[in-house]
């Protein structure tokens, strides 16, 4: 294993402890443990790490926003998502935002080891359970579309989104239409339900 220092992000203490033991068996030292997304940002800004293993659903933040921030501030770090949430869209989007590996928690220890070995070698690892989903690489949003979607979910109308992003309202209308088409949704209520189901909105618990 080339990766020596890891941060673990999961809001379940027993899972973190088990994962820490597993990583140390692989010769990887755990230099940080967090239970929410806000703490993840703080720790990743303070410690020197090579690998982040992160759950998708934790309090005080959202996974996609956190991944974007971590990859922006720590571009050389490797990020592996290990989660009980199974969302085709979310996995697609995480990979598009630079995640290096995706595994589901129902997998076995050997697959986690394989994922870490792959990403440490500079490759991308995606669980076979993820790639078995029909059309799993479809429906990706661009960075701009993701920004627009986040602002819509905050309750901004198209004109307010346009002002916030410095674009024309016509441009935002196009982005909004593309988002709805890619996600096969009809209105803002359906978008809000989709976002909640796929852990795209901030969890304040």
N, C-alpha and C positions, 0 to 999 in steps of 0.2 A: 504494500500500500504506500502510495506517495503522499497521501494526505495525512498530516500528523495532528492537526488541531481542529476541533469541531465545536460548533454551537448547536445545541438541541433546543427546539422550540415546540412545546406541547403543553397543554393545560392539564394533563393528567400526570400526577407525580409518579405513580407506579410505572407508567409507560416510559417516562423520562429515565427513571432509575434502571429499568431493564435495557433500554437502548444505550445508556451510558456504559453499562457492564459489557454489552455486545461490542461497542466501539473500542473499548479498552482491550478486549480480547483480540481485536484486529490490529492493535498497536497504535490506536488513535487516541490522543488525550482530549478530553472534553474541557474546554476553557470557558464555557458559558452555558447556562441553562435558563430558559425563560418560559413563562406561562401565558404570555399575551403579546400581541403585536407591538404595542407601545414600548414594552421592555425590550423587544427584539431590536428595534431601531437603536435604542440606547446602547445595548451591549455590542452590537455589530460596529458601532462607531468607536468603541473603546478598546476592544480586544483584537488581537491579531489572530485570524482564523483562516483556514483553508476550505472548510466544508460546513455548510448549514443544512441540517436535517429538520424540516419544518412541517407541522400539521397545517391543514387548510382552514380549520375552524378553531379560532381562539378569540378571547375577549379583546376589546379595545383596538379595533382595527379590522382590516380585510387583507386577504392573502395576496391578491394581485397588486394592490398598491404597495404592500410591504416588499414583495419580490422586486418590483421595479426600483424601489429605493435601495434595497440591498445590492442589486446588480449595478446600479449607478455608482454607488459609493465604494463598492468592493468588486470591481469588474473581474478580478482574477479568481474570486471565490467560486466554489462549486455549490450549487443548491440542489438538494434532493427533497422532493415532496413525498412524505410518507403519511398517508391519510386514510381514514375510514370513509370519507365522502367519495362517492363514485359519480363524477360528473364529466361527461364527454366534452362539453364545452369548456369547462374550467381547465381540464388537463390540456386541451388544445391551446388555450390562451396562455397558460403557464409556460408551455414550451416556446411559444412565440415570444414571450417576454424574457427568455434566456434561462429558464430552469434547465438543469442538466440531467435530472432524473425524476421519474414519477413511479411510485410504487403504492399499492394499496395495503392497508394494515392487515388484511386477511392473508397476505402472502407469507412465505416461510423465511427463516433466517438466511438460507442460502441465497435467496433472491436479493435480499438486502445487501448481502456481501457482494454479490455480482454487480449490483447497482453502484456501490461505492467504488469497486474496482474499475468499472467502466468510466465513471466520471473522473476518477483520479488520473486515468490515462488520456483524458481529453475527449472522450466519447460521450454520447447521449444514451441514457438507458430509459426505456419505457417498458413497464410491466406488460407481459403478454395479455393480462386481463384487460388492460387499457386498449391495446391494439386490436383486441378481438371485437371491440364495438364497431358496428357497421358505420362507415362514414366518419370515423373518429377524427380525421384531419380536416373536416369541413367546418364552415361557419366562423372562421377567425375574424376578429375585429382588428383593425389597424390601431396604432397608438392614439391617433386623433379620434377615431370612433370611440375608443375606450374612454378618453377624456370627456367627450360629449355625453356618453352614457352616464358617467359618474355625476356630471352636473345635472342631468335630467333627473337622476335618482335623488338628488338633493332638493328637487322641487322647482328648479329654474325653468322658465319657458324658453322658447327658441331665441327670442330677442335678448334675454338676459344671458344665455349661454354665449351668444355671439359677442356681446360686449365683454364678457369675462375672458374670452379667448382671443379677442381682437380680430374676429372674422365677421363677414357679412351674415345677415340672417338667412340669406339664400343658401350660403355654404352650409350653415348649420342644418337647414331643412334637408339638404342632400345627405349629410352625415346621418341625420336621424332616420331618414328613409332607408338608408343602407343598413343601419343597425337592425331595424325592424325586419327587413327582408332577410338578412343573414340569420337572425335568431327565430324567424318564422313567428313573429309577434304582431299584434294589431294596434295596441295602445299602451299608454304609460302604466296602466294598472297591471297588464300582463307583464310588462318589463319589470315592474317592481317585484312581482311574484317570482319571476325568473331569477332576478338578482338575489333574492333571499334564498331560494332553493339552491343556488350555485355558489353561495358564500361570496358574493360580489359586493355586498354592502357591509358597512362597519357594524361589528357586534360590540355593543357597549356593556355587555354583562360583566 
